[in-house]
């Protein structure tokens, strides 16, 4: 299994602008994000074994932290011409079957993934109340087949700190997963040579 690591976008970065279609047919835009409310953006997809490994944990996490006041958004940026399992229709099916309560947006042009410097699925970006990047790292240390329980402890700890208005430690472990499936010839410059554990 080929593994790709997060690019670790610099902490303090502003949340990139985006406007994408949700699986329910509604447009979701960065311009509509609630002022003063932390935001978590997750780059995921349907077929990736690393995402499937977290499927139910993401559903539970979403419900719990949305109730705590965190805006949670998921985005799929994969090229559906090579990976039809990640099509918007399949995305809608997965969101429903998984019980996800957060928007699941389709980044057809892949421009949003590039704006975030997203590299893998899953790739997590947590922004504070001022929509500045406070955390970009792993959900937890669990990976498919490594025998470590899925707890979400790394991301939850960061979210708890941000929701409390506290700083998140800068020592953060990158998320690991499948690479985003870029359209032919559209791989971003930052994607070259990324390695994983």
N, C-alpha and C positions, 0 to 999 in steps of 0.2 A: 504494500500500500504506500503510494507516494504521499509524503506529508509536506505541507507548506506552512510557514509561520507568518504571523501578522507582521506588517511593516513597522508597527509601533509608531504611528503618527505622533508628532511632538505634543506633549502635554501642554495645555493652554490654548490649543488651536480652536478657532471658532467653528461652530457646526456648519458644514457646507450647505449651500442652498440646494434644495431638491423639490420636485413636484412630480409625483408618480401615481400611477393607478393602483388602487387597492383591489384585492380579490372580490370585494363587494361592488366593484364598479365605480367607486367614488375616488376622487382625486385627493391625495394627501400631500400637503406642502409644508416645507420648513417655515414658510411665512405664517402659517396657522398654528405653530407650536405655542403652547401657553407660556406667557412671559413669567419668569421667576420659578419655573418648574423644571426639574432635572429631566433629561431625555436620554434614553438608551436606544441606540441604533444597532441592530444585529444583522449582519450579512449571513444569510443561510441559503439553503436550497432543499429540494425534495429528496434527491437521490443520494446525497453524500452520507457515507456511513458514520462520520463524526457527528453530523446533525441528527441522524436517526437515533444515534446513541443517546442524545440529549432530549429527544422528542417530548416525552412526558414531563421531564424536569423543566423544560422551557414553558410548558403549559402551566405547571404549578407556580413557577417563578413569576410568569406574567401576571397571573391572577393576584398573587400575593403582593407584588410590588406596584401594580397599578392601583390597588386599594390603598397603598401607602403614599401615593401621590407621584409616582414615577410614570412619565410617558414612555411607553415601550413601542418600538416600531421594528419590524423585520423587513428585509429587502432581499430579493433574489435577483442576481445580475447575470446568471449563466446564459450562454448562447443556446437557445432552445433548438436551433437547427441541428446541432450536434448532440444535444441532450434533451430530447422531447419530454422526458419525465419531469423536467422543470418548467413546463409550459404553464401559462396563467391558469388554464383549466385544471391542470394537475395541482397547482398551488392552492387553488380554492378547495379542492378535495382534501388535500393534506391538512389545511388549516381547520377544516370542519372535523375531520376524523381525529385530529390531535387535540381538539378542544382549545385551540389558541384563541385568546381573547384580544390579542393585539393586531393591528393592521399588518398585512403581509403584501408588500408592494413589489411590483415588477419593474425592474430597471432595464428596459429593452435596449436602450442605446449604450448601456454600461457607463455612461458619463458620471452617474452618481457614485458608483463604485470607485471610479478613478478620482473623483473629488475627495473621497474619504481615504484614498490610498488603501482601499480594501484589497486583500490578497487571497484570503482563504474562507472556507465555510466550516465552522462558524468563525466570524470575526466580530468582536464586540467593541463598541465605542460609547462610553458613558460621559455625558456632558452635564455640568453642574447647573445651578440655578441661573447663572449668567450665560449659559450655553457655551461654556469653555470646556475643552476636553480634560477630564479628570482621571479617566481610567481607560486603558486599552490593553486588554489581556485576556487570559483564559477564564472560562466558566469555573473550572476547577482542574485538578490533575488527572481526572478520569479520561481514558481514551478507550476506544473499542479494543477489547481483548487484554487490557493491562491489569484487570482485576481490582482496580481502585473504584470504590463506590462513587456514584454521581451525587454530589452534595451542593454544587454551585457556590462553595464557600468563598472563592476568590471574588467572584462578581458580586455576591451578596454583601460581602464585607465592604466593598467599594461603594455599593449603592446605599448601604446603611450610613456610611460616613457622609456621603453627598447629601442625603436626605436630612441629616442632622446638621448640615452646614459645616462639617468638619473636613479638613484636607485628607486626601487619599495618599497613602505612602507612594513615593515615586518608584519604588522597587516593585516592578510588575512583570509577571511572566507572560510571554506572548501566547496568544491562542494558536492552536495547531489544528490543521484540517486539510481538506482537499483544496487544491487551487481553484479559484474562480475560473470558469470555462470561458475564456475570452474568445471573441470572434476572430476569425483568421486574419492575421496581420494587425490586430488591434491591441496586442499585449502592451500595457503601459511600460514606460521605461523603468519605473521603480520595481517592476515585477521581476526583472532579470536577476538571476542568481540568488534568489531568496532560498534559504535553506531551513531545515527543520531539525528538531531533536531526533 
